[in-house]
Amino acid sequence: MQDWPLEFPGAITVCDRDLTIVYMNDKSAKVFEKWGGASLLGKNLMGCHKPESIATMRRILETGEPNVYTIEKGGIRKLIYQAPWKRDGAIAGLVELSLELPTEMPHFVRS
């Protein structure tokens, strides 16, 4: 059961508090293939992000509040969910989930 993230259809990228990438699943490596793919493990995110993005990551690490938004790139819509992960109750880094969204997607309001 521990290997399920490897083949999960969404990209899962994890970094530590220093913003060093410590985990990428197969989809994440494919998404970031033109920048090095799996060879990005051990690399720091500060070398490939704008100052605004670094500030957002630092804010998540400090406040514990997630950053959630959607993007469209090359005609593909994605939900980006960035949130802290914890070890022994303390924020240890960030997880980013990138999930492709279908062009038509039902929305349900439930009570």
N, C-alpha and C positions, 0 to 999 in steps of 0.2 A: 504493500500500500504506500510505502514511502516514496516510490518512484513516480507516482501519478503526475506530479508537476512537469516532468520532462516532456511528455507528449500532450500536455494540456493545449487546447487550440488557441489560447490567448498567450501573449508574451508576458512572462514573469521575469522581472529584473530586480535584483536585491543589492543594496549597497550598505556599508557600515556607516558609523557616525562620521567618519572622515571622508565620506562620499566615494569610497573605493568599491568597485563592483565585486561582490563576493559570490553571486549566483546568477546564472541565466539559464532559462529552460531552452529547449530546441527552437521554439517559435521566436523567442527573444534573440537568439543568435542569428536566426534567419532575417528578422526585421532589421537588425543592425549589421548585416553582412557586409555592406559596402564600406563600413567603418572598421571592419575587422572581425565581426561576428564573435564567436566564442573566445577569440584571442583578446577580447576586451576585459575578460576576467582579470582582476588585479589592477586594472587601470582606474584612474580617478576621474570622476565625472566633471570636475572643474576644468579639465582640459578640453572639453567638447560642448560646453553649455554657455549660453549668454549669462552675463551678470544677474539679470532679472530672474533667470531660472535657478541659479545658485542661491539667490536670496529666498526664493520660494522653498527650496529644499531645506535651507537652514531654518526657515520659519516652521516648517513641519517638524523638524527635529527638536525645536525649542518648545513649541506649543502642543505638539501631539495631534493637531488638527489636520485632517486629510485635505488634499487638493484634488478636486474632481472637475473634469471638463470633457468636452467632445471636440474632435478635430475632423477635418476632411483633407485627405492627401491622395492625389492620384485617383480621385473618384471613390475612395474607400473611406467610409466614416468609422471613427473609433471612439470608444469611451476610454479615457485615461483616468486611472484611479491611483493616486499616490498617497501612501499612508505610512506611518511609523510601524516598525515591528519592535517587539520588546524581548528582553532577556532578563529574567528575575525581576520583572516589574519596571525596569528602566528602559527608556528608548535606546535601542541598539543600532538603528539605521532606518532605511526606507525600503519599501516595496513599491514597485510600479507595476500595475496590471494594465495591459493594453489589449482591449477586446474589440474586434471588428463588429460593427453593427450592420444589420441588413438595411437596405434602402427603405423598406416598409417594415415597421415594427409595431406590433400592437402595444397599447398602453392600457393598463387596467387600474381602476381606483377601487380599492377594497376597504371594507369597514371591519 
